[in-house]
Amino acid sequence: MKKRFIVLAVAVMMVLAVFVAGCTMAEQAAEGTGSTEAGEPVAEESAQESSEAGGTQEASDGGAGGGSAAAADGFVDWEVVGTASGEKVDTTEFKKDGPYKIGFSNFSVANTWRVQMVQELEEEAKRQGVELYMADAGGDISKQISDMQDLLAKGIDALLVAPNSPTATNVVTKQAIAQGIPVITFSSPIEDETAYTAYIGCDDYDFGKVSAEFLLDKIGGKGKVVVLSGMAGNDITAERTRAWEDALAALPDGGAGIEVLAEYFTDWDYAKGKQAMETALAAYPEIDAVFSHGGAVAQGAIEAMQAAGRDLVPITGETNNGFLKMWLNLKPEGFESVGPGYPSWIGGEALRIALKCLQGEEVDKSFILENSVVTQDTVEEYARPDLSDSYWGMSALPESLLQELYGE
């Protein structure tokens, strides 16, 4: 079932607050933080509340993802297109009057996509007039569990969770639901459906499938491949890896013609991706392709190959601007790639789902966003030479704020 949700604009007077917050987040990103402690609210209730906390949403049939429209306050209303599970959740038990306090437990800001995702969530909280408490676990599952308990102790009305483990946080999320607090998980799923109210994420299997099929086609189903993976133990990584393995098995020879030289976990981080590729180049004189789980990682891999004086090979990517700019510049030289997109506004969409729960509106148990894919023919539409490498395409932030945060 496909549909899209178009979030209507809130009061124009909130724009000034957005710009101030954007400058603060730019400083945090530069320092490598992008997060706060669980006890610190990061988005206060605005002086003038929205006429309806959580805003108004409109559902209608939608086509392929990637479309967008500018709201009155400059934010981009991306089409939220994908497939719902078919199961609807009655949220009347969570219905309550605002103002609302929302908690967000994030497993990590280990890479620039996650920093931008946090920025977009903060700005959406300001647009919706809610108080947002955030906690970053730094990739530590035990700390994430502790963070979530701290957030519950703050008397939050809803809990957003971007988990690192599909099972480890279930005890706390079930506790939250038992206390009448809806739990919205996003980005990475958890396995027990009784441990969350609703989930929104991307199709990571399809992400991996699109990338794998492109790469295998480019090398004719035969060759030596280096795999630059994501984060160990993470479901996103597992799904993209499963798609790669299935693509190998689907080859006429069952993948016998592909030799995987090495696999490195990079946490989707540019520096770790570049270092991993340098290690691979030193160990393997012949590399025919690179299966990368992320865009910033792919950029690092390209730079490592250039520095080593090696000929470029097909490398899969994503919508990271540093990679897209490099792809665009190398395109005349014959470099080819593919870039499935993972929108950084997903946290803001999770917040809107939480607000629907607090208003007692029916929500989808699970909603999987449709991947938008950057191709050889469309890379010009997504690459932003005027913005820094750290920017990620498919953002909902207004142009003025993008220039403040990422302008060069």
C-alpha positions in Angstrom: 0.0 0.0 0.0 1.6 3.2 -1.1 0.9 6.6 0.3 2.5 9.9 1.1 2.1 12.3 4.0 2.5 16.0 3.3 3.1 18.0 6.5 1.6 21.5 6.3 3.6 24.5 7.3 3.5 26.0 10.8 3.8 29.6 11.8 6.4 31.7 9.9 7.6 33.4 13.2 9.3 30.0 14.1 11.8 30.5 11.3 14.0 32.8 13.4 14.3 30.1 16.1 15.2 27.5 13.4 18.1 29.6 12.2 19.5 30.1 15.7 19.2 26.4 16.4 20.9 25.6 13.0 23.9 27.7 14.0 24.2 25.8 17.3 24.0 22.4 15.6 26.6 23.5 13.0 29.0 24.2 15.9 28.2 20.8 17.4 28.8 19.0 14.1 32.2 20.7 13.8 33.1 19.5 17.3 31.9 15.9 16.5 29.0 16.0 19.0 25.6 16.4 17.5 23.9 15.2 20.7 23.0 16.1 24.3 22.6 14.3 27.6 19.2 12.8 28.4 18.4 15.4 31.0 18.8 18.4 28.7 15.8 19.6 26.6 17.0 20.7 23.1 13.8 22.0 21.6 11.7 24.1 23.9 8.0 24.8 23.5 7.7 27.9 21.2 6.2 31.1 22.6 3.3 30.7 20.3 2.2 27.1 20.0 0.9 25.5 16.8 -2.9 25.5 16.7 -2.7 21.7 16.8 0.4 20.1 18.3 1.9 17.7 15.8 0.6 19.6 12.8 -1.8 18.4 10.1 -0.9 15.5 7.8 -2.6 14.6 4.6 -2.4 11.1 3.0 -2.8 10.4 -0.7 -1.5 8.0 -3.2 2.0 8.7 -4.4 4.4 7.5 -7.1 8.1 6.9 -6.9 9.9 8.6 -4.0 12.1 11.6 -4.3 9.5 14.3 -5.1 9.4 17.4 -2.9 7.7 20.7 -2.4 8.7 23.8 -0.5 6.7 24.7 2.6 5.8 28.3 3.6 8.7 28.3 6.1 11.2 27.1 3.6 11.4 23.4 4.8 11.1 20.8 2.1 8.0 18.6 2.3 9.4 15.3 0.9 6.9 12.8 -0.3 6.9 10.0 2.2 6.4 7.0 -0.2 6.7 3.4 0.7 4.9 0.3 1.8 2.8 -0.1 4.9 2.6 -3.5 6.7 -1.2 -3.5 6.5 -1.6 -3.6 10.2 -3.1 -0.5 11.8 -2.4 0.5 15.5 -5.2 1.9 17.6 -3.4 4.6 19.7 -6.3 5.9 21.8 -4.7 4.6 24.9 -1.9 7.1 24.4 -4.1 10.1 23.7 -3.4 13.1 25.8 -3.3 16.9 25.6 -0.1 18.8 24.9 2.3 20.4 25.3 4.4 17.3 24.7 7.8 16.1 25.9 9.5 13.7 23.5 12.5 11.6 24.2 15.0 10.4 21.6 17.5 7.6 22.2 20.1 7.5 19.5 22.6 4.7 19.3 25.3 6.8 17.7 26.4 9.9 15.7 29.4 8.1 14.4 29.0 9.5 10.9 27.9 12.7 9.1 24.5 11.2 8.0 23.6 10.6 11.7 24.7 14.1 12.6 22.4 15.6 9.9 19.5 13.2 10.9 19.8 14.7 14.5 19.8 18.2 13.1 16.6 17.5 11.1 14.9 16.0 14.1 15.7 19.0 16.2 14.3 21.4 13.6 11.1 19.4 13.2 10.6 19.4 17.0 10.8 23.2 16.9 8.3 23.3 14.0 5.9 21.1 15.9 6.3 23.1 19.1 7.4 20.2 21.3 10.1 19.8 23.9 12.8 17.3 22.8 15.2 15.4 25.1 18.0 13.5 23.3 20.6 11.0 24.4 23.5 9.6 22.3 24.8 6.2 23.3 28.1 6.4 21.4 27.5 3.0 19.9 27.4 1.4 23.4 24.3 -0.8 23.8 24.5 -0.8 27.6 24.6 3.0 27.6 21.6 3.1 25.2 19.5 1.1 27.7 20.6 3.4 30.5 19.8 6.4 28.3 16.3 5.2 27.7 15.7 4.6 31.4 16.9 8.2 32.1 14.5 9.5 29.4 11.6 7.7 31.0 12.4 9.2 34.3 12.1 12.7 32.8 8.4 12.1 32.3 8.4 12.1 28.5 5.1 11.6 26.6 6.6 9.5 23.7 9.9 7.8 23.0 11.8 7.7 19.7 14.5 5.0 19.4 17.1 4.5 16.8 18.4 1.1 18.1 21.8 -0.6 17.6 20.5 -4.0 18.5 17.3 -5.7 17.3 16.7 -7.2 20.8 18.7 -5.5 23.5 16.4 -2.5 24.1 13.2 -4.5 24.2 12.9 -4.6 28.0 12.9 -0.8 28.3 10.6 -0.2 25.3 8.1 -2.6 26.7 8.3 -0.8 30.0 7.6 2.5 28.3 4.5 1.1 26.5 3.2 -0.4 29.8 3.5 3.1 31.2 1.4 4.5 28.4 4.3 5.9 26.4 4.2 5.2 22.7 7.5 3.9 21.3 8.5 4.8 17.7 11.5 3.0 16.4 13.2 4.1 13.2 16.2 3.5 10.9 17.0 0.1 12.5 14.2 -2.3 13.4 13.7 -4.4 16.5 12.4 -7.9 16.3 9.6 -8.1 18.9 6.5 -6.4 17.6 5.2 -6.0 21.2 8.3 -3.9 22.0 7.3 -0.9 19.8 4.2 1.0 18.8 5.3 1.8 15.3 8.3 1.6 13.1 9.5 3.6 10.0 12.6 2.7 8.1 14.1 2.2 4.7 14.4 -1.1 2.7 18.0 -1.9 3.4 17.7 -5.2 1.6 16.7 -3.3 -1.5 19.5 -0.8 -0.9 22.0 -3.7 -1.0 20.3 -5.4 -3.9 20.4 -2.3 -6.1 24.1 -1.8 -5.3 25.1 -5.4 -5.7 23.3 -6.0 -9.0 24.9 -2.8 -10.4 28.4 -3.8 -9.3 28.1 -7.4 -10.5 26.8 -6.3 -13.9 29.7 -3.9 -14.3 32.3 -6.6 -13.8 30.4 -9.3 -15.7 29.8 -11.4 -12.6 33.6 -12.2 -12.3 36.4 -10.5 -10.4 38.0 -9.7 -7.1 35.9 -7.5 -4.8 36.6 -5.6 -1.6 33.6 -5.1 0.7 33.4 -1.9 2.8 30.6 -2.8 5.3 28.7 -0.7 7.8 28.6 -1.3 11.5 29.1 -4.7 13.1 26.0 -6.2 14.7 23.7 -3.6 13.1 20.5 -4.8 11.3 21.1 -2.2 8.5 24.5 -3.8 7.8 23.0 -7.3 8.0 20.3 -6.6 5.5 22.6 -5.0 2.9 25.0 -7.9 3.4 22.2 -10.4 2.9 21.2 -8.7 -0.4 24.9 -8.9 -1.6 25.1 -12.6 -0.8 21.8 -13.3 -2.5 22.9 -11.4 -5.6 26.0 -13.6 -5.7 24.0 -16.7 -5.4 21.7 -15.6 -8.2 24.6 -15.4 -10.7 24.7 -18.2 -13.3 27.7 -19.8 -11.6 26.3 -19.2 -8.1 28.9 -16.6 -7.4 31.9 -18.9 -8.0 33.5 -16.2 -10.3 33.6 -13.6 -7.5 36.4 -13.6 -5.0 35.7 -11.4 -1.9 39.2 -10.4 -1.0 38.3 -8.8 2.4 35.4 -7.2 4.3 36.0 -4.3 6.6 33.5 -2.7 9.0 33.6 1.1 8.6 30.7 2.4 10.7 29.7 4.2 7.5 32.4 6.7 8.3 34.6 8.5 5.7 37.9 8.3 7.6 37.4 4.6 8.5 36.4 3.8 4.9 39.5 5.5 3.5 41.7 3.7 6.0 40.1 0.3 5.2 40.7 0.9 1.5 44.3 1.9 2.1 44.7 -1.4 3.9 43.1 -3.4 1.1 45.3 -1.6 -1.5 48.4 -2.5 0.3 47.4 -6.1 0.6 45.9 -6.8 -2.8 47.6 -5.7 -6.1 44.5 -6.6 -8.1 41.0 -5.2 -7.1 38.2 -5.2 -9.7 35.4 -3.6 -7.7 34.4 -2.2 -4.3 31.0 -3.0 -2.7 30.5 -0.1 -0.4 27.7 0.1 2.2 27.8 3.9 2.2 28.5 7.1 0.3 31.1 8.7 2.6 32.9 5.4 2.7 32.9 5.3 -1.1 34.4 8.8 -1.2 37.2 7.7 1.1 37.8 4.6 -1.0 38.1 6.6 -4.2 40.6 9.0 -2.6 42.7 6.1 -1.3 42.8 4.6 -4.8 43.8 7.9 -6.3 46.5 8.5 -3.7 47.9 5.0 -4.4 48.0 5.7 -8.2 45.6 2.8 -8.9 43.0 2.8 -11.7 39.5 3.5 -10.5 37.1 0.5 -10.5 33.3 0.4 -10.1 32.4 1.5 -6.5 28.9 1.6 -5.2 27.9 4.7 -3.2 25.0 6.6 -1.6 23.7 10.2 -1.4 26.6 11.7 0.5 27.5 15.0 -1.1 31.3 14.4 -1.0 30.8 11.2 -2.9 28.3 12.7 -5.3 30.6 15.6 -6.1 33.5 13.2 -6.7 31.3 11.0 -8.9 30.2 14.0 -10.9 33.8 15.2 -11.4 35.0 11.7 -12.4 32.0 11.0 -14.7 33.8 12.4 -17.8 36.6 10.0 -17.2 34.3 7.0 -17.3 33.7 6.4 -13.6 30.3 4.8 -12.9 28.4 4.2 -9.8 24.9 4.0 -8.2 23.6 5.7 -5.0 20.5 4.5 -3.2 19.2 7.2 -0.9 18.5 7.1 2.8 16.7 10.3 3.7 18.0 12.2 6.8 14.4 13.5 7.5 13.4 10.1 8.7 13.8 11.2 12.4 11.4 14.0 11.8 8.9 11.7 10.3 9.2 9.4 13.3 8.4 12.4 15.5 5.3 13.1 13.5 4.2 9.5 13.9 4.7 9.9 17.7 2.5 13.0 17.7 -0.2 11.2 15.9 -0.1 8.5 18.6 -0.4 11.2 21.3 -3.5 12.6 19.5 -5.0 9.1 19.4 -4.8 8.8 15.6 -4.5 5.4 13.9 -0.9 4.7 12.6 0.8 2.0 10.6 2.6 -0.6 12.6 5.4 -0.6 10.1 6.2 1.6 7.1 9.1 0.9 4.8 10.2 3.9 2.7 10.8 3.4 -0.9 14.5 3.9 -1.9 15.2 6.8 -4.3 18.3 5.9 -6.4 20.9 8.2 -7.9 22.1 6.9 -11.2 24.6 7.8 -13.8 21.9 9.9 -15.5 20.7 11.7 -12.4 23.8 12.4 -10.4 23.8 16.1 -11.6 20.4 16.6 -10.0 21.7 15.5 -6.5 25.3 16.7 -6.3 25.6 20.1 -4.6 29.0 21.7 -5.4 28.0 24.7 -3.2 27.7 22.6 -0.1 30.3 20.7 1.9 31.2 17.0 1.7 29.3 16.4 5.0 25.9 17.2 3.5 23.6 14.4 2.6 21.0 14.7 -0.2 17.3 14.1 0.4 17.1 16.7 3.3 14.1 18.5 4.5 16.1 21.5 5.9 15.4 24.9 4.2 18.0 26.2 1.8 19.0 29.1 4.1 19.8 26.7 6.9 21.6 24.3 4.6 23.8 27.2 3.5 24.5 28.1 7.2 25.4 24.6 8.1 27.1 23.3 5.0 27.7 26.2 2.6 31.2 26.6 1.1 
